Amino acid sequence: MNILGIRCSNKNFSYVVMNGSKKNPVIVASDSLAYPKNFARPRSLLWFTQEVEQLIKKHDIGSVVMKRFEGRSRGGSFEERVECEAMVYLVCAKCGITAVRKKVKSTIAKDFGLKGRAHYLETGLDVSVIPAFSSYADKEQEAVLCAWSELK
């Protein structure tokens, strides 16, 4: 089964569908999608849930990993991101997926056998096994790291 890595924000979301192993990861699909403009918040969340559900069904997803917010900020953009993350849980429950995780960078580093510090992802992780990694935008890279960290 495939793993879905997601990085939500208040303007868009990035995802990657991945399988293989930690030593030989395979990216099946990836993209960043902007939320539709001029949608009321409930309609935007409905659109988002439909997109995630389509990804889960199309790619036979077995587990989902989200990049968790690590800042101290609160307010509008933070709340919008948390709402989207909650929608992922809802879609996963609807689709029968129980393996849903949220990870911070230090946890992702530990999952790769690195010391539990975020900066080790940049200094100690060999991303050469994913040739296009450096061409991905920052949020897409976070989605890749999330999914990749779940591979065996």
N, C-alpha and C positions, 0 to 999 in steps of 0.2 A: 504494500500500500504506500501511497504517497504522503508526504508531509507538507502542510501548508504553513508558510511563515508569513506573518502579517505585521505591518507597521502602520498604525493609524495616525492621522493628524486631523486637524480641524478643517483642512482644505481638500485633502485627498487621502488615499491609502495606497500603499505599495504591498505587493505580494510576490511570493515565489512558491512554486510547486517543485518539490525536490524528492528524489529517491536515491538509492545507492547506499554508500557507506561513508563514514567520516573520511576514509582514505581515498575513496572514489565517488565523490558526490556527483549527481547528475541533475541538472536543472531542466525540468520539463517545460515550465512556463514561468514567465515573470512579467510584471508591468506595474505602472503607477497609474491610477485612475482618479481624476478629479471628481469631486461631488458635483452634481448638476447645479448650475447657477439658478438663482431665482426660485428655488424650491423652499417651501416652508420646512422647518426642521423635521416634523414627523414624516413628510414625504421624502426628504433626503435620507433619513434613517431607513425607511422602507426600501428605497433604491439600493442602499448599501447592503441590507440583508439579502436582497434578491441577488446581488452580484456575488456575495460570499456563498450563498447556497448554490448558485450555478457552478462556481469553482469547485466546491465540494463534490457535487454530483458528477461533473464532467471529468474530474481527475481522480476519482476513487480515493478521496482523502481519508486517511486513518487517524491522523492526529493533527492538531493545530497548535502553533506556538506564536504568541504575540510578543512584540517588543514592548515592555512596560515603561511607562513614564518614569523618569528619574529625577525630574526637577522639583523645585519647591513651590513653583508658581501655582496659584489657584485662580479661578475665574473662568471667563467665557471659553477660551480656547482649550484649557485643561478639561473643563466639563464636557465640551463637545467630543474630545478624544475619548474620555471615559465612557460616554454614551455609546460611541462606536464600538469600543471594546466589549461593552455589555451586550451589544447586538451580536457580536461574534459568538459569545456564550449561548445566546438564545438560538441562533441558527444551528450551532453544533448540537444542542440538545434536541432540536427538531429533527436533525439528520442522524441522531443516534451516536454521535461522537462523544465519548467521555474523556478522551485524552486531550485536554485543552490546558495549555500552560501559558503563563506570562513570565517573561524573564527580563532581568536587567543585565547590563553588560558584564558585571562581575560574575554572575551565574553562568552566562554563556562562556566566559573565559574558563571557568572551572570545568564545564562540560567538555572542553577541548583539552583538559589536562594541564592547563596553564594555572598560574597563581591567580587567586580570586580578585584580580584588579582589572578594571576596565581597560587601562592602557596596554595591557598585555595582548589584547586583541589586535592592536595596531603594531606592536613591536615584536610579538612572539609567535603569531599565528601565520603559518605558511598558506597563503591563499592562492598559490600557484596551481593548485589542483582544480581551481575554478578559473580558467583562463580569462574570462571576461569580467572578473570581479571588479577590477579597477574602473571599468567603463560604466558600472552602475552608479546611479545617483545615491547619495548618502542614505536615504530612507530605504531604497531597494537593497543596499548593502546590509542594513540592519535586518531586513526580512530574510535575506540569504543566511546571515549568521544565525538567526533564530532557528530556521528550518535545519540547517546544517548541523547545529549543535544537538539536534534530536536523533540524528542518524547513528546507527550502531557501528 
